[in-house]
């Protein structure tokens, strides 16, 4: 099983990026899939999630700028990030938690987003 996060990079404030989480070995529509951000020296924090029923949730502080979506046909989950701010900088990880067995979970390797002012 592998989760591959991609789409990060260097952006300027106000730009948009779309992060992708690709899975091999599992079907993401059977999992709750979340995005988390981590900055050096701090814990990983929740950003957004789509549950295996397709319902989405985005953390309040970014709710008006970020959106999460799932493409079941491609087995991908996306995080659309608009109006980026320097405080969005960090390594973004995707996580898949099995919808019916919370003991089964996977993390991707992370993709770095750097937003300059």
Secondary structure as UniProt FT lines:
FT   STRAND          2..6
FT   STRAND          9..12
FT   TURN            13..14
FT   STRAND          17..24
FT   HELIX           28..30
FT   STRAND          31..38
FT   TURN            40..41
FT   STRAND          45..50
FT   TURN            52..53
FT   STRAND          56..58
FT   HELIX           60..62
FT   TURN            63..65
FT   STRAND          66..71
FT   TURN            72..75
FT   STRAND          76..81
FT   HELIX           86..88
FT   STRAND          90..98
FT   TURN            102..103
FT   STRAND          105..107
FT   STRAND          111..116
//
